[in-house]
Amino acid sequence: MPNAKKLQDLEQRLERTEQQLQVLQHISRLMVRKMSLPEVLQAVVDLVVEATTCDACLIYLIDGSELVLCASNTPHPSEIGKIRLKMGEGITGWVAKERRMVAIAREASRDHRFRFFHDLPEDTFEAFLSVPVISRDQVVGVINVQHLRPHPHTGAEMEMLRTVGEQIGCVIVLTRLGADAEYKSSHVEFLRSSAPPLLTKKDS
């Protein structure tokens, strides 16, 4: 019987690992597709919701000194682009400012960093997992995963979301390049233009 239990646990871990790998593969494929930023963010939200079975996934992006809600799996058409947080404000703002993950398994609203929004039902959810979105070593946003009921976040789940945050940052950069990403010269010419100038005899 103990061996059967161990085998079942192993199968469940392998299943979760495979599902997480699929999420990361799907996000990587977004990098080679021509999509608008809202489409990219919504695709990421849908993938994260499916992988974590969370009740809510929200993505905030930095706009100047503020964080703006830009995507959500729940219908918030009137709040998208309008709900704003200052850097350091709320759990989301704290994650952006400190560049650190926050994982709360229950009673997230009791956390001293919590900021309540009357227009967001997610504020009543119990569990809260938040990671920074990183691009070129800069925080460009925050992704939040929330569960309505208490939810202990596993190490694998936290690591997956951390990696998702890093990948989203890369996708955002590529998306914002837009038409400029279409090369107007050869790869070799681009490489030469980006290379540092050679030292002259006088400098050496």
SULUR-V664305 format. One record per residue. RES is the residue in one small letter. PHI is phi in degrees with one decimal (none if undefined). BURIAL is b if it has 9 or more other C-alpha atoms within 8 Angstrom, else e. D_LAST is the distance of its C-alpha to the last C-alpha in Angstrom with 1 decimal. Layout:
RES|PHI|BURIAL|D_LAST, RES|PHI|BURIAL|D_LAST
This chain:
m|none|e|74.4, p|-58.3|e|71.2, n|-63.9|e|69.4, a|-65.2|e|70.4, k|-65.6|e|69.1, k|-62.7|e|65.7, l|-64.2|e|65.6, q|-64.3|e|66.3, d|-62.4|e|63.6, l|-64.4|e|61.1, e|-63.6|e|62.1, q|-66.3|e|61.7, r|-66.0|e|58.2, l|-64.8|e|57.2, e|-64.5|e|58.7, r|-65.1|e|56.8, t|-63.9|b|53.5, e|-64.1|e|54.2, q|-64.9|b|55.0, q|-64.7|b|51.9, l|-63.1|e|49.8, q|-63.5|e|51.5, v|-60.6|b|50.6, l|-64.8|b|46.9, q|-66.1|e|47.1, h|-63.9|b|48.9, i|-66.2|b|46.4, s|-61.4|b|43.6, r|-69.6|e|45.5, l|-64.1|b|45.6, m|-66.4|b|41.8, v|-103.8|e|42.4, r|-107.1|e|45.4, k|-87.5|e|45.7, m|-139.4|e|47.5, s|-75.1|e|47.9, l|-61.0|b|46.8, p|-59.5|e|50.5, e|-65.9|e|51.2, v|-63.0|b|48.4, l|-62.6|b|49.4, q|-66.8|b|53.0, a|-64.4|e|52.3, v|-65.1|b|50.4, v|-57.0|b|53.3, d|-62.3|b|55.8, l|-66.1|b|53.9, v|-66.1|b|53.6, v|-60.8|b|57.3, e|-66.0|e|58.3, a|-74.9|b|56.2, t|-99.9|e|57.1, t|52.3|e|60.7, c|-77.4|b|60.0, d|-90.7|b|62.2, a|-152.8|b|59.4, c|-135.2|b|55.7, l|-128.0|b|54.0, i|-119.3|b|50.4, y|-109.2|b|49.0, l|-119.4|b|45.9, i|-79.4|b|44.0, d|-128.8|e|44.6, g|68.5|e|42.9, s|-104.6|e|44.2, e|-126.2|b|47.1, l|-109.5|b|48.0, v|-117.8|b|50.2, l|-67.3|b|52.5, c|-118.8|b|51.5, a|-158.9|b|53.3, s|-159.5|b|56.3, n|-81.8|b|58.6, t|-95.2|e|61.6, p|-70.0|e|62.8, h|-129.3|e|61.3, p|-59.8|e|60.9, s|-80.9|e|61.7, e|-97.0|b|59.2, i|-59.6|b|56.2, g|82.6|e|53.7, k|-113.8|e|55.9, i|-71.9|e|55.8, r|-129.8|b|52.9, l|-130.0|b|51.7, k|-78.7|b|49.4, m|-57.7|b|46.5, g|92.5|b|48.2, e|-90.6|b|51.6, g|70.3|b|53.8, i|-63.5|b|52.7, t|-61.4|b|50.6, g|-65.2|b|48.8, w|-64.8|b|48.3, v|-61.2|b|46.7, a|-65.8|b|44.3, k|-71.5|e|43.4, e|-89.5|e|43.1, r|57.5|b|41.6, r|-130.5|e|44.3, m|-78.5|b|47.2, v|-127.3|b|50.8, a|-128.9|b|53.6, i|-123.4|b|57.2, a|-81.6|b|60.1, r|-155.6|b|63.0, e|50.8|b|63.9, a|-60.6|b|60.6, s|-67.1|b|62.2, r|-85.4|e|62.8, d|-64.5|e|59.1, h|-64.9|e|58.3, r|-89.4|e|55.3, f|-66.0|b|57.6, r|-120.0|e|58.1, f|-91.9|e|61.3, f|-117.0|e|61.6, h|-67.0|e|65.2, d|-88.5|e|64.2, l|-113.1|e|62.6, p|-63.5|e|65.0, e|-61.9|e|62.2, d|-66.2|b|62.4, t|-94.0|e|65.6, f|-74.7|b|63.9, e|-80.4|b|63.7, a|-98.4|b|60.4, f|-143.5|b|57.0, l|-126.8|b|53.6, s|-134.7|b|50.6, v|-133.6|b|46.9, p|-74.8|b|43.8, v|-95.5|b|42.4, i|-110.4|b|38.6, s|-141.9|b|36.0, r|51.2|e|32.2, d|66.3|e|33.0, q|-122.4|e|35.2, v|-77.9|b|39.0, v|-113.6|b|40.5, g|176.8|b|44.1, v|-144.8|b|46.6, i|-116.4|b|49.1, n|-114.1|b|52.4, v|-121.0|b|55.0, q|-129.6|b|58.5, h|-118.5|b|61.7, l|-64.1|b|65.1, r|-104.6|e|66.4, p|-52.8|b|64.8, h|-148.5|b|62.1, p|-75.0|e|60.2, h|-81.5|b|56.6, t|-78.7|e|55.5, g|-60.3|e|52.1, a|-64.7|e|51.7, e|-65.9|b|52.7, m|-67.5|b|50.2, e|-66.8|e|47.3, m|-62.9|b|48.2, l|-67.9|b|48.3, r|-62.3|b|45.0, t|-67.1|b|43.4, v|-59.3|b|45.3, g|-59.3|b|43.7, e|-68.7|b|40.2, q|-68.8|b|41.2, i|-59.0|b|42.9, g|-57.6|b|39.7, c|-65.8|b|37.9, v|-63.2|b|40.9, i|-61.4|b|41.0, v|-60.1|b|37.4, l|-64.3|b|38.1, t|-67.1|b|41.4, r|-70.7|e|40.1, l|-63.2|e|37.5, g|54.3|e|40.6, a|-64.8|e|40.3, d|-65.2|e|36.5, a|-74.0|e|36.3, e|-80.4|e|37.4, y|-64.6|e|34.4, k|-100.7|e|34.2, s|-145.4|e|31.5, s|-73.4|e|30.8, h|-62.2|e|29.3, v|-66.4|e|26.3, e|-64.0|e|25.7, f|-64.3|b|26.1, l|-63.2|e|23.5, r|-65.8|e|21.0, s|-70.1|e|21.8, s|-92.3|e|21.4, a|-75.7|e|18.0, p|-66.7|e|14.9, p|-64.9|e|12.8, l|-71.7|e|10.0, l|-68.7|e|6.4, t|-83.2|e|6.3, k|-61.4|e|5.1, k|-64.6|e|5.5, d|-71.5|e|3.8, s|-85.0|e|0.0
